[in-house]
Amino acid sequence: MFAPEWEKVGEFYAQSEEVQVGAVDCNRHKEICTRENVHAYPTVKAHHVPLGSDEKVIMEVKGRKKLKPVVMWAETLLEEHGIESGVDVSTVAEEINLRRNDGGDADAEATLMPEDDTSPRMKYNRLFDAGKAVMLALESSFFVGTPVLEGLRYDAALTWLRALAATFPLEENRAAMKLLADSMKQQKSWSLEEWKKLFEGWRSSARELAYPIDLFDPRGDDDSGWAACKTYTCGLWTLFHSMSTRDIKAEDGWKPSETMAGIRLYMKNFFGCEECRQHFMEANPESLVKDLEASDPNGPHAVVMWAWKMHNSVNNRLNRNQWPSVSDCSSCYIDIGGPVSIGMSLIHEDEMMNYLTRVYGHEDKALFDEVIMATKYSPPIQGFNSVITAALIFVLVLVVFKTQRHRFTTLKDSGHIA
């Protein structure tokens, strides 16, 4: 959500001799974020302010996300300390217009037909994304801004793991999560190095339990390796919905409201986006857990609907369409001749519950077996088409390479090097 706009800020100040913009990924460089006391993103610090000093100034983001307000805010801070960036801020508007007019891949992407949310392939992709999201959450988030997991944060992490062991899709995967939770209980505090060692050892053991076998394998960072999603936040919501729809039996020793409590503790203690976390906690005070407890005898219904409303409140705040749309589930909504709303009076709650369970209920292993078999034994013609596609790409690369080479030579001959 933040990264693309902050990258634009870096590009904007690239021409300045006074201001240099850099970024640190706390998932990859935890030691730097711990040293700098960074606990959430986006955290912004200005170094060497006033100019020439070794001082650091924490810059309060306060909801600033877009290029122009961030640049104007940075310029104000610089002015307060008598520093001029040397960049013409009036060009920010021109920069925004240029980016707006560059439709690029977005237009092409909009023409793609979305797959049915309830199809076996989409359900399998969502299971895959839930696996990636939970690995990122367990591997990276416990130690952002701190070198040791202990005290209340340890308790919150263990509660989160217990929730995963009770509700993660498929019995085999819940067994893998229980194995990690039991291993974690061996100590009351964990250093980052100790946790890494434990986690990698568990990951090897999890391959013997997990379904599919590679569900918990490393698959890149937040921006890569997704099946249906494109971002970690999307993957996390997929995980939350999948956890909420589990039809928990009395003999399981777990209650639906405990699922919500585990999700809430994860968001409170470990989710990196400060603004997102504040919104979530404001909408979900501890008293709400007590309210949901009253519905535990009726199964997961109340928690499923809670997750749906929370997700769409985020969509509303980000000016995104509500999910599902009327075309996705016409029986979910009462037709009032206008746009859909998260107001409970405008939905058929039982129909919405059924739809959400069909989309996120991932307990049918036989269905996933069929998807895997179909992927492994696709018709030969598809393989032939793949070969043709690869050949075309290879030809295009050659053409582009030759063109670039010619362009370089031409520019070099004219006294300029691109």
N, C-alpha and C positions, 0 to 999 in steps of 0.2 A: 504493500500500500504506500509506504513512504519512499522506498528506494529509488523508483524512477524519477521522482521530482528532485530528490537530493542529488542524484547524478546530474541533473540539469544545472543545479546550483554550482556543482564542481566545474562543469563545462563553461558556465557563464564567467566564472572568476579565473579561468585558465589563462586569460590574457593579462591578468593583473600581476605586476611585479611586487606588490606589497602583500597580497593575500594569496595564500595557498590553501586549498581545500583537500582534505584527505579523509578516508573512511576506514574503520576497523570492523571486521566481522567477529563479534564476540564468540560465536560458535567455533571459530577457527583459532582465535587468539584470546583465549580466556584469561591468560596471565596478564595481558595488557589491560583488559577491562577490569580485572580484579585490582590491579595497581592504581588505575584511574578512578576506582570506586563507581563503575558504571553498572547499574542493575537493570536497566530497561532501555528500549530504543523508542524513538530516536533520542539519544543523549548528545548534546552539542557542547563542546568546549572551545574557547578561543585561547590559544597559547600566545605568549609574548605580548600581552596587552597589559599596560601601555607598551608601545613599540620599543623593542630593545630590552625589555625586562624578561624575567623568567616566570612571571606570574601567569596563572590560568584563571579564566573567567567562565563559570558555567552559564550557558545561555538557555533560558527557559523557553522551551518550544511553544507551549500553550496553544496547541491546535494548529499551528502554522504547518501546512503541508505542501502548498503550491509554490512554484518558482518565484512569482512576484512578491508575495508577502514575506517569504524567507529572505530574499535579497534585500528588500526594504528594511527589514528587521536587522539584518547583518550590517547594513550601511549605518543605521542609527547607532548601533553599538560602537562601530568604528569612529563615528563622529564624536561620540562622548569621550573618546580617548585621544582625540586629535589626529586620527589616522584617515588618510584618503586612499581608497582602493585604486583610484585611477581608471575605474570602469564606468562607462556611461550607462547609468541605470535606466535612462529613457529607452534604451534598446530592448528592455525586458519585454515590452508589449509586442515588438516586432518579432522577437524570438518565439513568443507564445503563438502568434499567428502563423509563423512558418511551420511550427510543429502541428498546429491544427490542420493546416492544408495538406500535410503529408499523411495521406490516408494509409498508405502502405499495406501491411498485412492485415490490418483490422478490417478493411473492406472485404478482402478475400475471405477472411475467417467468418464474417457475418453471413456469407452465402452458403456455408456448410450446413447440411441438415443435421440437427442434433439427434443422437440415438435415443431410443425409448428408455426412460429412466428405470423401467422395471424389467428390461431385457436381461437374460442370463449374462451376456458379455459385460453390460454396464454394472451389474451387481458384482461380478468378479473383479472388474476394474476398481470398484469402490472398496472391496475387501483389500485389494493390493495397496490402495492409497491409505487406508486406515493403518495398515502395517507399516508403511513408510512414515506416516505422521507419528505413530507411537514410538518408533525408533528415534526419530529426531527429538521428541519430547524427553525420552529417557536418557539419551546419550548426551544431550547438550544443555538442557535447561536447568538442571539442578544446581549448577555451579556458576551461573552467570553472576558476576560481581562478588563471588565469595569462593575461597579456596577449600572450604569444609562444609559438608552437609551434616547438620546437627540440630539439636533442640527442636523448636517448633517446625522448622523447615524439614527436618528428618521425619517428623510425625506426619506432616502433610504429604511428603513423598511416598511414605509407606501406605497411607490411606489411598493415594492415587493408584499405587500398584495393586492394592487389594481390590479396588474397583475394576481395574483391568482384568485381574484374575477371575473376577466374578462375571464380567459382562462382555469381554472382547469376543468377537464372532468366532464360533466353532470351538468345540470342546478341546480339540488338540491345542489350539492357541491359548486357551485359558489355562491349560496345564503348563504351558511354557511360561506364562506370566506368573503363575503361582510359584514356579521354580525360582524365578528371579526375586519374588517377594520373600520367599523363605531364605534365600541366600542373603538378602539385605538385612534380615533380622539378626544375623550373626554378629553384627556390630551396631552400636548406638550412634556412631558417627563415621563418616567416610570422607577421606581426602579425595581430590580429583584423580590422582594417580591410582589410588586403591580402587575407586569406582571404575575407572577405565579397565583395569585388570579383571575385576569381577565381571564387568559387562561383556568383555570380549570372550571370556570363558563361558559365560552363559549363552552367548550367541552361538557358539559351536554346539552346545548341548541342545539349544532350541531347534536346530536343524533336524534333530532326530524326532522332535515332537510336532513341529509346526505344519500347518497345511495352508497353502502349498509349502513345500520344503524350504523355498527361498524367500518366504514372506518377510522375514526379519533380517535379511541380508542387507549390507550397505548398498544404497542406490543414489549416491550423489548428495548434493546439498539441498537447501530449501527450494531452489529453482529448477531442479532437474529430477528425472526419474519417476515422475508421476504418470499414472495411467489415465484417470478421468479428470483429475484436478490439474492446476498449473502452479499453485502456491501452497505453502505450508498452512496458511490459515484455512484454505478450502479443505485440505487434508484433515485438519484438526476438527472442523465441523463434521466431516464425514465420519470421523472416529466417534465424536460425541453422539451423533444420531444413531450410529450402529450400536453403541453401548446402551442407549436409552431404550431401544426396541427389544432387547432381550427379554423374553418371557420367563421371568425368574420363578422357580418353584419353591415351595416352603422348605423343602429338604435342603435347598442350596445354602441356607443360612445367610441370605443376603436380601435386602429390601430395595425396591426401586428408588426410594428417596436417598439411599446411600450412594447410588450412582450419581445423582445430582450433587450430593455433598462432596464426592470425590472430584468431580469436574470443577466445582466451585473452588476447592482448595488448590487444585492445579492452577487455575486462572489467577487466584489471589497471590500465590507464592512464586510461580515459575513462568508465567507467560510474559514474553519480553516487551510487548507493546504497552507502554505506560498508559497512554490515553485509552486504548481498548480495555485494559484491565480496570481502569477507573469506571468506565461506562458499565462494564459487566458487574462489578461489585455494587454499584449504585442500584442496578436493576435486580440484584439478587442478594438482599440482606440475609443474615443467618435465620431470621424468622421465617423466610420462605421455605427453608428446609423443613422446619416444623410443620408448616402448612401442607407440604407434600407428603409428610409422614402419614397424615390422616387418610391419604388415598392408597397407601401401600396394600391394604387387603384387596383392592380392585385390580392389582397388577400394574403393569408399566404405563397404563394409559396417561396418567397425569404427567409423568416425566417425559413421555414422548411429545406431548403437546407443549410442555414447557420448553423443550429444546427447539421445537418448530417456531414458537413465538419469539424466542431469543434470537434465533438465526435471522428471522425476517425483520426484527427490530434493527439489527445491524444492517441488513440490506436497505432498509428505509433510511437509515442515517447516512449511508453511502450513496443514496440515490440510485439504487439498483432495483430491478424488478422483483416483485415478490415471487417466492417459489412455494409450491408449484403454480404454474400459470393455469388459467382456465382451460387452455388447450391440452395441458398435461393431465389435468384431472377435472373434468367438467362437473362431475358429481360432488366434488369437494366444496363447491361454493353455491350460495344462494344467489340467483340471478336478480340483480337490482338494476341492471342496465347501465352499470358504471364499472370503474376499475375495481379489482379485488382489494381487500383490506385484511389486516391481521385482526380486526375486531371479531371476537368470537361469535357475535350475532350474525355475521355474514358468511359463516361456514357451516357445513354439515359435519359436525365434529367426528361422528363415527366413520364417515366416509374418508375424512382426512386422516384419521388414525389408521384405517385400513391401507390407505395409499402409502403412508410413511413406513408402515411395517413391510409392505411389499417391496419398497425401494431399498430399505436399510436392514431388513431382516436377512442375515447371512448365515443361516444354520443348515441350509440344504447342500451338503457336501456333494451329493450325487449330481446336482445341477452343475456345480463347478467342475466336476470330473468331465462332464460332457463338453464344457467350454475348452478345457485343456486338450482333450482329444481332438476337438475340431481345429484347434490351433496347430497341433502337431501334424495332423493328416489332412491339410487343406488340399484342394484339387491341384494337379500339376500345372494347369493353365495359370494359376496365381503365381507360381514360382517362375514361370516363363515371363509373365508380365513384370515381375520384379527384376529379372535379368535385363529386360528391355529398358526399364526405368533406370537401372544402374548404368547401362551403356549410354543412355541419353545424358545423364548427369555427368558422366566422364567426358563426353564430347563437349558439353557446355563448359566444363572446367578448362578443357584444353583451349576452347575458343576464348574464354575470358583471360586465360593466362597469356595467350599470344597477343591479345589486344592490349593487355596491361604492359607486356614487354615492349610492344611497339610504341605505346604511349610514353613509357619511361625513356626510350631511346630518343623519341622526338623532343621531349622536354629537355633532356640532357643536352641534345645538340643545340637547342636554342638558348642554353645558358641557365635553365631552371631545373631543379630537381624536385619532383613531387614527393 
